[in-house]
Structure formats: structure tokens, C-alpha cells
Amino acid sequence: MLADAKSREQLGFICVAVFVVVASLRDVYFAATLQAYSPLHVAAIAFTLCTLVFLSAALVRRQGLRDLRPWPWEVVGINVTSAIAWIAYFYALKHLEPSLVQVLWAGIGPLSVGWLEAGGIVLARPVLVGPTERLFHRGILVSLILASLVVTAGVSGTPAQSGGRPILGALLALLSGISISINVLLCKRLNERRVGPVTILAVRFVGVVIVAALIAVVIGDVTIGGWSIGELGVVAAAALLLIVAPIFVNQVGISLAPPLTVRVVMALGPVLVFLLQLREGRLRASGYSLAVIVLYAVFAILATVARQWPHGVSLRHVHFWRRAKPLRTGSQELQSGDREAWSRATPDQRRLERPPCP
């Protein structure tokens, strides 16, 4: 059994590593492609194919779409957030170097979830964030601010652009990161309600196609004469290989690999994107960009390691919970050393029903 578990973890690590490599290639390839073609056209092509592939898989595996009937608002929510996230991401790739897009996109994710929960918006079961991890999150926020400054000052690897386009790209990358975080929480909610992942993927990207088409009509971006059959085929193949396939591989990797492995490998994504940018040669090398990318990777890895500590809290909190005894309240078993200690507990401590899964 131990050997089987180790093999599963190794397969999970390989899947996550493959996903990071392919996602990095995706960003570099589409960043170059979007210099010549409309992000709206590319989004419509790519996610029409995504929907067809996963819808076919759902039908073949007999994962009925009827499982989604009780949750119409969640389905609407994942479509709206998918549309915002991917269209904004493609426009960000058009105006920024891909490595900085990855930093802004990935870094704002965990921060935005914490801000939502602090504002009372809880879309899935909250995870306790300890003081040490919160400290490293502040480091991630600093790296995002520095990345924005690098873009604003025009010292990134992107050629000089007029009209504030780099700033717009940075804002769109942040918007995309926030939207995809909400999207993942909504998908997790559906998973908790026993809706299969293939079923979710079958309907998750319909909104991207619809919104991209509507925006194209509104702004008059409906000219398709620039697309030849060959170019259309190349972009379609790239969408299958660099968008559709990684989504499936990532799902397998997350289900098999330890969370620590998943997060550490993904934190190295922007570094790999930067190296691929240099290899591509379209953008100039920027030491400022590299410094920000490394700073983000360091804080992201430290925050991930801190998540693995007992309960993700400080030693004082660990002592509090070690001497805790179960206290039955309604249908929940809450942890409390005694009623007096429970009354002094912080909201985060009270929300912790059991040691969270890492």
C-alpha cells in the first residue's frame, strides 16, 4: 500500500510539473499570437474547442448534466467568472510580458480569497490562515506592488507602449486572478455537492465563448478575413495542446500529488515563463522583472510551507488546541478547552472544527 501511495504521488508530481511546463509554453505562445490576432477571436476559438471536448467526455462517461439542475446560480457564476478571467488574461498577455502576467495573476489569488472572507463573503469552506502564513502573504502583496511599479515605470521586458496599455494590462491580470479565484471556489462548491469535475468542465467555458462574441460585436471586432485556414488550424491545435490538455493534466496532478508539492511547483511557473521568454527572443531581458519574479516565488513557497505547519497557526494557538476537548454544539463538533477559553478564542480559532487538510 505504501508503494502504491508513493507511485501515485510520483505520478501526481509528474502531472503537476507537466502542467506548469505546458502552461508556461501556453503563455509565451499566446502572448506572441495575440500581437497579431484579436484576443476575442482566440478566446472564442480556444474555448469552443474546450467546451466540445469536455462536453463529449461528459456524455461518453455518462456524467449527466442533470446533476447541475439544482445549482443554476453556481453554473451562471462559474461561466461569468470564467469569461472575465480568460478574456482579461488574454488581453493582459497582449500588453505585458507573460512572466509578470503570471506573477500578478497567481499572486492576487490567495490574497483576494482572504479579502472576500474578511468581508463576510464565503463561497466555500474557509481555511484557517495562521499569522506566519499571513506574514508571507504580505510579502506576496509587496511583490505584486513591485511588479506593478516595474510595469508602470516601463522597465519590464515589454517594448515601450503608449496610452497606458501596460498599466491596463496589469489591472487586467489582477482582475483575471481575482475572477479565477472566485471561479475555483464556485467549482469547489459544486464538487462538494457531488457534481463531477468533467460535468463542470463541460459547462465551465460556455460563458467565455458567449461573452467574447458579444464584446466582438459591440466593439466591431468581427472581421475574420485576417484568418487563413492554416492559421486557424494552428491556433486550434495550440488551444487543444496548451489549454485543453493542461486542464485535464492539472486535475489529475492535484488529485494525486501532496498539496505542498503542487503549490511549490506552481510557484516556480513565472520563473520558467521568464526563461522561455528569453529563449523566444521577442522580449528583452529585464533584471527588474527577474527580481520581482524571484521575490514572488520565494514568498509563495514560504507561504506554502507555512500552510503545512500544525493548524497553520502559531505555537501558542497549537497549545490551545492540544488541550482542547470536544464540545458538541448542535450538529457541529467544535474544539474548546473550556467555555472560558472558547469565549476568548478568535473568530479564526472558532472556525477551526478540525485540523484542516493541507
N, C-alpha and C positions, 0 to 999 in steps of 0.2 A: 504494500500500500504506500509506503514511504517512497519507494522508487517510482511508482505511478504518479504520485503527487509532484515529485521533483521533475518528472518528464513533462507534466502539464505546465509547471511554472516555466520550464525552459522554452516550451512552445509558446507560452504567453509572452515571454521576453522577446523571442524572435518576431512574433507578430507586432508587438509594440514598436520594436526597432524598425521593422519594415515599414510600418505606418509613418513613423517620423521621417524616414528617408523619402518615401513616396510623397508625403505631404510637403516636404521641402522642395522636391522637384516640381510639384504642382504649383507652388507659389512662384518659383523662379520662371517656370514656363508661361504661366498665365499672366504674370506681370509683363513679360515681353509681348505676348499675344494681344493684351489689352491696349498696347500702344498703337495697334493697327486696326483693331476691331472694337465695336461697341460693347461695353460690359453687359448691357441689357441683352444683346444678341447672344453673347457667350453664356450668360446665366440661363436664358431660355433653352438653348440647345443642351447644355450640360444637365440641367435638372429635369428636362423632359425625358432624357435617357435614364437618369436616376430613377424617376418615378416608374417608367416602363419596366426596368429591370427588377426593382423590388416588388412592384405590384405583381409581376409574373411569378416571382419567387413565392409570394404570399399565397397566390392561387394554387401553385403546384404543391406547396406544402400544406394546403388546406387550412391555413390560418385565416379563418373567416373574418371579413371586415365588420361583421355584426358585433364583434367584441367592442367596437368603438361607439356603438349607438348610444350607450348611457352617458357618454362623455363628449358631447358636441362642442362645448366651450373649450375643453382641452385641445381638441383637434384644431379648432379655429386658432387657438393660441399658438400651437406649435407651427402652424402654417404662416401666421403673421410674423412671428419672431424669426422663422427660417428665412422669410423673404427679406426682412430688414437686415439680418445678419449677413447673408451671402451677397446681396446686391451691394451693400455698403462695403463689404470686404473686397469685392472685385474693383469697385471704384477706388478704394484705398490702394490696392496693388497698382492701379494705373498711375497714381500720383506719388507714391513713396517707394523706397527700396523695400523689397519683401521682408528682409530681416527685421526692420523696425516695425513693419506692419504686424509681424508675428509677436514681437515684444508687447506692443500696445494691446493687441487682441487677446493674447493669453494672460497678460498681467492684470488686466482690468477684471477678468472673470471672477476669481475668488473674492476680490475686493467688493465688487458690485453685489454679490450674493450676501455678504456681510452687511452691506448698507441696506439692502432690502429687508433683511431680518430685523435690523435695528429699527427700521421704520414700521415694523409690525406686519410686513408682507412676507408670509411664509408659504412657499409653494411646494415644499417637500419637507420631510422630517429634518429639522436643523441639526447640524453637527457642532459640538462644542469646540470653540476655538480658544485655546489657552493663551496666557499672557506672552509666552515666548514666541509662539507662532504668530500672534498678533504683532509682535515687535518686528518679525521678519516681513510681515505683510506691509508694514510701514516702509521697510527697505524696498519692497517691490514698488510701492507708490512713488518713492523717490526716483527709482529707475524710470518709471513712466514719465514723471515730470522732466527728467533729464532728456529722455528720448524726444519729448515734445519740443524741448528747447533746441535740441540738435536739428530737428526739422525746421523750426521757426527761423533759426539763425542761418539756414542754408548751408550747413557744413556736413550734411549727410552725403551718401553716395549718389543721390539723385541729381541729375543736371538741373541747373537753375530754371525755375518756372515762375511765371508771372501770375498775378491775380490771386495770390493767396492759396494756390492749389495744394501746396504741401500741407498747409495748416488744415485745409479741408480734408485732405487725406488722413491726417492724424485723428481728426474728430470722427471721421467715418470708421476708422479702425477701432476706436474706443466704443463707438455706438455698436459696431458689429460684435465686439467682445461681450458687451452687456446683454445684447439680444440673444446671443448663442448661449449664455449662461442661463437666462430665463428659459430658453428652449430646452436645454438639458434637464432643468428641474421639472418642467412640464412632462417631458418624456419619462422621467423617473417616476413621476406620479402615476402615469399610465402603466408603467411596469409594475408598480406596487399594486395596481388594480388588475393584475394578471393579463394585461394586453401584451402579446408577444412583440419582440423587437422588430421582426420582419413586417408585421402588420403596421407598426408605427412608421417604419421607413417607407412603406407603400404609399402613405398619405402625407408624409412629413414635408415633401418638397413641392407639392402642388401649388402652394401659395407663391413660391419663388417664380414659377413659370407665369402664373396669372398676373402678379404684380409687375414683373419685368415687362410683360406685353402691354399692360395698361400704361405704365410710365412711358414706354417707347411711343405709344400712340399719342399721348398727351404732349410730349415734347417734340414730336415729329421725327423720331428716330426710327423710321420704318423702312429706310432704304436698304434693300438686301442685294443690290446689284454688285456690291463690292465682294460678295462671297462667290467664289467659284466652287464647283463640285468637289474638286480636290481639297481646297482649303476647308470646306465644310466637313469633309470626311476626316481630315487630320484633327480638327478641333473635337469632333465627335469621339474619335478614338482616344484622344487625350483625356476627354471627360470620363470615359469608361475606365481608363487605366489609372488616372490620377485623382479622380473624385469618387466614383462608384466603388471600385475595388478597395481603396483605403478605408472607406466607411465600414465595410464588412470586416476587413482585417483588424481594424481598431476594436470593433465589438468583440471579436474573438480574444484579442490580447487582453482587454480589460477583464474579461470573464475568467481568464486563466492565470495571469501574472499577479504577483502581490502588488497592492496599491503603491507601495514605496517604489518599486521598480518602474511602474507605469509613470508616475509623476516625475521621477528623476530623469528618465529617458526623454520624456516630452519637454522637460525644462531645457534640454540641450538642443531642441529644434531650431531656435533662432541662430545658434552658433553654426549649425550645419547649413542653414539657408545663406548665411553670410559667406561661407566658404564656396558654396555653389554660385553665388553672385560673382565672386572673383573669378571662378572658372569660366563662367559665361562671358564675362568681359564687357557687358553692356553698360555697367555702372562703375564708377570709380571707387577705389578703396578709401574708406573713411575711418580714421583712427577713432574719431568721436563716436561713430556708430558702433564700432567694435567694443569700445569701453562700456557703453551703455548696455550692449547685449550681454557681455560677460557679467556685469553687475547684476543684471536681471537674473541670469542663470544661477548665480551664486545664491541670491536671496530666495529664489524659487526652490532650489534644492534644500536650503536650510529650513524653510517653512515646511517642506515635505517631511524632512527628518523630525522636526519638532512635533508634527502630527502623530508620529509613531510613539511618542512618549506616553506614559500612563495617563489616560484620560485626556491628554493634550493640555494638562494644567500644571500648575506649579507644585512643588513638593508639599507646601502647606495644604493645598487642596487635596493632594493624594492622601495625606494623613487623615484628613477629614473623612474621605470616603472609605478608607480602610477600616475605620472603626464604626462605619455605618451599619445599621441593621434595617431590614426591610420594614416598610410601613405601608400597609395596604390602604389605599385611598380610592374608593370606587372600583373601577376595573383596572387601575394602574398600580404597579408596584414601584413606589418611589423610594429613593435611598435617603435615609436620615439617621444620624447618630442618636438624636433625641429631638424632642419637639423644640427645645430652646435652640439647639444648633441649626435645626431646619429653618427656624424663623430668622436666623442670622445669615442664611445662605444667600448667595447672589442669584439673580434670575438664571444665569448660565448654569449654575450648580443645580438648581431645581429642575432645569430642563433635562438634566442627565439622568435617564432612567436606568441605564446600564452602561458599562464601558462601550463606547462607540466602536464600530468596525473601522479600521484604518482606511 
